[in-house]
Amino acid sequence: MTTTAPPRAPEHTPVGAAPVAAPRRRRRRPGTALRYLVLVLMLVLLAGPLLWQLSLSLKGPADDLYQRPPQLIPSDPTLDNFTSVLQQIPVLTFVGNSFLVAALVIGGNIVLATTAGFALGRLRWRLRPVATGVFVAAMLVPLEAIIISQFLLVRSMGLTDTLFAVALPMLVTPLNVLLMRNAFLGIPTEMEEAAVIDGANAWQRFLRICVPQVKGVISVVAIFSFVGSWNDFLWPLIVLTSEDNYTLTVGLNYLRGTFYDDPRLIAAGTIIALIPIIVFFMALQRYFMRGLEQGGIKG
C-alpha cells in the first residue's frame, strides 16, 4: 500500500509586501558594443606605434625586421640596443640639456600663463576682449609661418646656439594662457568679493584666493609645457649649432648615419626619450585628471 504525501500548503505573501519578481537578464545594448569597438580601435591607433617601437628596440640580430606579417614579440630579445645608444651618443649630456630647457619652459608658463590668465579672467580693463582675441588668433598661426622671424629675432639678440634661445619662444604659449583664463573664470565671484571687502589688493587676491583654486589646471599647464619642450625638434635643430648644446631629440639624429641606419637603435633612442615623459606624467597624473575634470571650481 502506497502512501501519498499530504498536499503542501501554498506560501502566502505577507500583507503589504510586493511580490518578488524573477531576476531578469540584462540585455546588452548595441550601443555598448559599438563604444567598446571604438575604444579598441582608438587603442590600436594610439598605442600601436608605441608598442611597435618598444618591440623593435628589444629585437636582436636574429629577428627579421621586414617579415610579413610583422612579429610583435621578439624571438631574440636583447637590451644591447639601449647599450649601443648610450655608447654611440652622449645621452646624459643631451638629457641634461633637455631637462634645462624643460625647466625654463615649465617655469615660464606657470608664472606668465597664470598671471596673464588672471588678468584676462578676473581683472576689468578696457582692452581685455582684444587681448583675448589676440591669444586666440595666435593659436591659429602655424610655427612654420613665424619660425624665420623667430630665428632673426633670436640672432639679433645674440642668443643663437644657447639653451635659453631654445626655450624663449615657448616661455608662454597661447593655449596655456587660455586654459588659465578659463580656470580663473570658473572661480565664484563671491570669494573674490569677500577678499575685496577685507581690503585685499589684486596681488593678494591672486596669490591667496585664486591660485589655490586652480592648482589642478596649473599641473595641466606644466605637463603640456614639459611634453611640448621635450619633444620639440625643428626649433632646436635650427637655433643650435654645437653638439654640447644639443637637446635629446636633436642628438638622437646622430643614430641615423649616411651609410648606416639601424632601426633598432633608433627605436631604442625613442624609448629612452619617452621615459622622462611617462615619469613626469605619472607624478602629476592625479592633479592632471583633477584639473581636467574640475577646472577652476573647488568645493
N, C-alpha and C positions, 0 to 999 in steps of 0.2 A: 504494500500500500504506500503510495507516494503522497508526500505532504507538500502542500504549496505554501510559499511564504506569504504572510499577510500583506495586503497592498500597502505601499508606502504612502504616508500622508504627504500631500503636496506642501511644499515650502511656501509660506506666505511672506510677502514683502512687508516690512513694518510700515505702519501708517505714517504718511508724510515723507517717506523716503522714495527717491527716484529710482526706477528700475535700472539695474546695471546692464549697460549695453555691451555687446560683444566688441572686443578691440578690432578696430579697422586697420587694415594695412595702408600705410601711406603710399600714395601714388606719386611717383616722381614726375614732375612736370617736364615737358620737353624743353622749356627754357633753361632748366638747371643743367641738363646735358650740354646744351649749347654754350652756356657760360664756362663749363669745365673745358670744353673743346677749345674755346677762345683762349682760356688761360694756358692750356698746354701749348698751343701754337705760339703764344707770346713768350713762354718759357724757352721754347726751342729757338726762336728768333733772337732772343736777348742773351740767353746763357749758352747757346750752341757755339758761337765763335770762341767764347772764353774756354769752354770745355775742350774744344779742338786745340787751342793754343797750349793748354795745360798738357794735353795728351802728346802734342808734338814736342814739347820741351822735355818730356820724360822718355822719348823713344831713343833707342840705342842704334848702333850701326847695323844691326841685323834686321831692323824694321824697314819695310818698304814704304816710303812716304807717298808714293804715287800709285798705290794699288787701288783697284776698283772692285767692289765698293771700299771706301776708306775704313780703316780699322781704328776704332776709338781707343781701345785698351791696348797699350803697347805689349808686344810679345817679348821684347828685350828691354825692360825698363832700366833706367840708369839716371843718376844725378850728375854725371860727368859734364853734361851740357851747362849746368849752372856753374860748375867749377871752371870750365873753359871761358865763360863770360867774365868771371872775376879775374882770370889771368890775362885776358886779352885787352881789357879796357879798365881804367881806374874807376871802378864803380863807386867806391866810397867817396871819392872827390866829387863825382857828378851828383851823387845823392846829397852830399853836404850843400852843394850849390843850389840844388832844387829845394832843399828844406829852407835855406836862407831866403830865396825868392818867395816861397810859400808863406813864410813867417811875415815878410813885409806886406804881401798881398792880403793876408788874413787880418793883420793889424790895421792896415789902411781901410779895408772895407768895414770892419767892425766899428771903427771910430768915425770915419767920414760918412758911410752909408747910414749909420744910426743917427748922427746929428742932422744930416740932410733929410732923412725920413721924418724926424721930429719937426723940423722946420716946415716941411710940406704938409704934414698931417695935423699938427696941433697949433702952430702959430698962425696969426692972422696978419697978412701983409698983402699989398696991392698986386704984386706980380706973381703970386703963388700959382694961379692956374697956368700962366705962361711957362713958369719953370717946370711944372709937372708935364706940360706938353713937350717941352724940350727933352726931358728924360725919356718920355715915351717914344719920341722920334729918334732918339739916339739908339734905342734898341733895334730899330729897323734898318740901321746903316750897317752893311757888312764890313768885316775887318779889312777885306781886300781893297775896299774903296778908300780907306784912310791910312793904310799902312805906310805908304810912301810919305805922306805928310808927317806921320809919327816919327819915321826914321829921320827926316830932315830936321824936325824939331829936337830930337834927341842929339843929333850930331851938332846942331848949333849950340847946344848946351854943354858940349864936350863930355857926354856921358856914354859914348859908344864903347863897347866891349867892357861893360860893367854890369854887375848883377842888379844894381839899382835901376839901370835902364830897362832891364827885362821886366822888373816889377812895376815900373812907373805907369804904363798905360792901364794896368789892372788894379791900381790902388783903390779905385772906386768904380763900380760898374752900375749902369742904369738899372739893371734888373734888381740888384740888391737894394738900391735906393727905393725903388717902388715897393719892394717887399716890406721894408721897414716902414714906409709911409702907410701902407695898408694895415700893418700891425698896430701902429700908433692910432690910426683912425678907429680901431676896434676897442680902444680903452674907453670905459664910460666917462662921460664928461663930468659927472658929479665928483669923481675922485680928484680931478684937477681943480675944480672949482673950490672944493674944501681946502686944498692947499693954498689957493689964492687968498681965501679968507684968513688963513693963518699967517699970511704975509710972505709966502714963498715966491721967489722970483722965478724967471724962466729956467735958469740953470738948475735950481733946486728942484723944480717940478720935473725936469728932465732926468736928473740923476736919481732922485729919491722916490718918485712916483711912477714915472713912465717906463724907465729902463727895466726895473724889476718885473714889470708885467710882460715884457717881450723877450725874455731870455730864450724861449724856445725858437723864436724867429731869428735871433742872433746866432744861434747854433746852426740854423739852416744857411744863413749867410756865410758862416765860417766854412761849412762843408762845401758849398758852391765855390767859394773863393779858393779853397785848397785844391779841389779837383780841377778847376779851370787853370790855375797856375801850374800845377804839377803836370798836366797833360799838354800844355802849350808847346808847340813845336816850331811853327812858322816864324813867330816873332823872335824867339831866342836865336834861331838859325840866322836871321838877318842881322841882328844887332851885335852878336858875339863873334869874335874872330880868333881868340886864343883858346887853346884846349883847356887851360886851367880854369876858365870861367864857364865851361860848357855845363848846361843842365843835363839831367839824365836822359831826357827824350832826345836831345841833340847828340849826346855822347853815344847812345845806342846805335846811331847811324854808322859808327865805325865797324859794327858787326857785318855790314854789307859792303864787301870789297868789290873791286873792279873785275877781278878774275876768280874770286871765290865767294860763294854765297851759300851758307848753311842755314836752312830754315829752322833747324833745331836750336841753334844758338840765338837766332832772332826771337823765337818763341820763348826761350828761357829768359832773355833780356826783358821781354814784355811782361812776363810773370813777376820778375824782380821789381819792375816799375809799378806793378799793380799792388804789391803787398802793402806799401805805406797807405795807399788809398783805402784799402779794406780795413786796416788797423785804425785809421783816423775815423772812418765812418762807424765802426763798431764802438769806439769810445764815446761818440756823440749820438749814437742811434736813438737812445731814449729821448734826448732833448730834441732831436730832429723830428721824430714822429709827433711829439707833443707840439712842436712849432707848426707843423703842417696841419694838425687837427684843430688846435685851439686858436692859432693866430695870436692876436694881442689881447684877447679877452681872458680874464682869470677870475675864478671864483664867482 
